[in-house]
């Protein structure tokens, strides 16, 4: 199966997914029409009476070679030419073979398969061109059906073989159409999967701070709203932590912005390290300021996490010499908790503001501290 996929994957390398799908479809059509020519038609001509059907057998060999050249054209990145060669070769084959053996063998029915897959074969096919091509296929079908009768055939197929071949043509037309539709369905599924993956990636980018890899302010607002709504149905504690890197401007001015960015990444890593539950959320609030949402965490638990965060940053031992000779980077932490739901309360914004006020008190009272401020304060 993998070897067959390699055959119809000629030329798909270094192309966009959309172009690759079109190339694969073109190759698949060429391969399947090749197989449909060999079985049962060429096999019948060769076994039944090769001398009688020599001309149509040789003509089909030429058509098969042209079908296979479609794969080579795609491999050479001549995609538009490959599609044109495929379409013209198929129409010419259906016309010539019916001219030789008559329409009683049902070969002209392949026009329906070709018409059914036409729209999938071309990208951005204009409506007018599409209907012109459909009209052309309809005209060719009419010509082969009514003009190429057994009386005009050069080498007609005798009964009962002609009836058997007609039944085989019907089965092959329906079978090919079903196979092509299966290919199209698989490619639509693949396209939907790629689209979903891209959407997920874009959503991740829009929700993630590019420097630290933490969630951003947008996610913070969404999660707080979600948790607040959950509190209305199942009252549990909810805590928020706000923390700020102390004297970060002095650090940036002395060591440069690259060192400042590295410092923020280290603080973010520490922040993620002190959180254990999947429901806990760490956010880069802006600049050197971070926030943490702790669902189901009361005042004592939030204070504990805040203190662990403060100690972990201090233990990084990142020098900040403009603050003092032996000074290191530290953080100030503000904590606020909410443990009773009231529909008339100020909502998640008030909880966030309480944590921000607690942070301000921590900074104004000497920094490198954890300060708690209740929701109702």
C-alpha positions, 0 to 999 in steps of 0.5 A, a space after each residue: 500500500 505504501 508503494 502505491 501511495 508513493 506512485 501517486 505522490 510524485 511531485 507533491 514535495 515542497 508544495 502547499 497542502 492544497 497543491 499537493 492534494 491536487 497533484 495526488 488526485 491527478 496521479 490517482 486518476 491517471 493510475 486508475 484509468 490505466 488499470 481500468 484500461 488493462 483490466 478487462 479490456 486489454 486482457 480481453 483483446 490479448 487473450 480472445 484474438 490479439 490479431 483481430 484487436 491488434 489496432 485497438 490494443 496498440 492504441 490503448 498501449 499508447 494511451 497507457 503510456 500517456 497516462 503514466 507520463 502524467 505522473 512524470 509531468 507532475 514530478 517535473 512540476 508541470 502541474 497544469 500540463 499534467 491535468 490537460 494531458 490527462 483530460 485530453 488523453 481520456 477523451 481521445 481514448 474514449 472516442 477512439 476505442 468506441 470507434 473501434 469496438 462500438 458503444 455496445 461495450 459501454 466504454 463511453 460510460 466512463 464520460 460520467 466518471 470523468 464528469 463526476 471528478 472534473 470539479 475536483 481535478 482543477 483548482 479555482 475552475 471558473 463556472 463558465 469553463 466548468 460548464 463548457 467542459 461538462 458540455 464537451 463531455 456530454 457531446 462526446 458521450 452523445 457522439 459515441 453512444 449514437 454514432 458508433 454502433 455495431 454496424 460502424 465498428 471496425 472490430 466489434 466484440 461478439 456476443 455474449 462477450 459484448 454484454 459481459 464487457 458492458 456489464 464490466 464497464 458499468 461496474 468499473 464506472 461505478 467502482 472508479 467513481 466510488 474510489 475517487 469519491 473515497 479519495 476526495 472524502 479522505 482528502 477533505 478529512 485531511 484538509 479539515 484536520 489541517 485547518 483545525 490544527 492551524 486554528 488550534 495553533 493560532 488560538 494558542 498563539 493568541 492566548 500565549 505570551 510569546 516571551 514566557 510561554 505563559 497564558 496572557 491577559 486575555 486568558 486570565 479574563 476568560 478563566 476568571 469569568 468561567 470560575 466566577 460562573 462556576 462559583 454561582 453553582 458550586 460555592 468554593 474558595 477562589 484566590 488570585 495572586 499578583 506578583 511583580 519583579 522588584 526594581 526591574 527597571 534598574 535591572 533592565 537599565 544595568 544588564 540590558 533588555 536581553 538579560 531582562 527577558 531572560 530574567 522574566 523567563 526564569 521567573 515564569 519558570 519558577 511560577 509554573 514550578 510552584 503550581 501543581 494542579 491542572 486547574 491553576 493558571 499562571 499568566 503574564 499580566 504585563 511587563 514584569 507583572 504576573 498573575 495566578 488564578 487558584 480555583 478551590 484554594 482558600 486564603 491559607 493555601 494562596 498565602 502558602 503558594 505566594 510565599 513559595 513563589 517569593 522564596 523560589 525567585 529569591 533562591 534564583 540568586 540573580 544579581 541586581 547590583 543597582 539595588 545594592 552590592 549583595 542584592 538579588 532579583 526578588 518579587 513582591 506578592 499580593 494575594 486575595 481570596 473569595 470564599 462566599 458567593 454573592 450575586 450582588 458582589 463585584 465579581 472577578 474584577 474586584 477580586 483581581 483589584 484586591 490582589 493588585 492592591 495587596 501587591 501595591 502594599 507589599 511593594 510600598 512596605 519594603 518589597 520582597 513580601 507577601 501581603 494578603 488583602 481580603 475580597 471585601 477590604 
